[in-house]
Amino acid sequence: MSRDRIRNLGITIGTFPTGKHNAITDVPGVLVGHTTLLYDQPRVARTGVTAIVPRDGAIWTDYAFAGHYAFNGNGEMTGMLWLEESGMLGSVIGITNTYAVGAVHDALISYWVDHGKDDGFLLPVVAETYDGWLNDINAFHVTKEHVYQALAKASSGSVDEGNVGGGTGMICHAFKGGIGTASRLVSVACGSYTLGVLVQANYGDRSLLRVNGAPVGRDIDHHQIALPWVTSPWDGSIIVVIATDAPLLPAQCKRLAKRATVGLARVGGTGHNSSGDIFLAFATGNHLPCNCSTLRSLEMVPHGQMNAFFDAVAEAVEEAILNALSMAETMKGLHDRVAYALPLDQLKRVLIHYQAMR
């Protein structure tokens, strides 16, 4: 069965309507670009970089309110101390493998300088998960040029998922994982808004995987589809980026970031000891010019109307992870190790059986 998004398989997650592309790019002004590195010589590459570009690229000079949350902190997302201090995001977001954080961080600063935006001080946001089971991570494949390519490719519309960009070599619930995305439309008393999510999914035990509540990982166990590990597995990590065009303040963005935990838990993520489960939310509803010297008038969604956003985050994170799984393809990598794709035909049979038993 060919790979497809989870909703196209007839599996509907939650009740909120989706945006046109059911992707983070449904949030106006949010662009996504990937550079994917797949080759075997001179050393095995199964890696890449994904760039999330807010405000059609104007984020360097027109900041957005933001907040973050670490469910389990065995991982890295740079720039979080200043983001916590200021409540603002002022850079493109890069997502890559663990050993490429420095290269992507340097490249984003270089891009900022090369494009004449260097009137000030920059602490870029770069996040990672570890792809060293399939990728020869010690070869340091990701370079400045690859980051520039991802930025050049950044666009609106549909987003490539699965074995692409930073998610190329990732493994999720012992199936092939990677990049996934989803969106939700949220209507509250003060207005109608779009909320989008992008994940780099590289975490989780097979036995814990659930799809729409069904214990899929127990049914499609290692007897059905081999695990990628020949020894004890590591726990892996997940990066979640949440975007919305709602006018939210930093504390509200942090509240959104925390709710990514709910979507992760629904799929079967429990924040294991060596997992880096790090979440970032930003909101473009207020404009924050970086060199503004006058008072700013801000808007905010009342806290009493935030419940719909919390629910939307949980749904979108859940669906984005499942899209990463359903779109990823079986991959052979370093030392001929294999991470098998979630078998979609078996998935549908398990869900039909589960529904019949309820």
Order of alpha helices (4+ residues) and beta strands (2+ residues): beta-beta-beta-alpha-beta-beta-alpha-beta-alpha-beta-beta-beta-beta-alpha-beta-alpha-beta-alpha-beta-beta-alpha
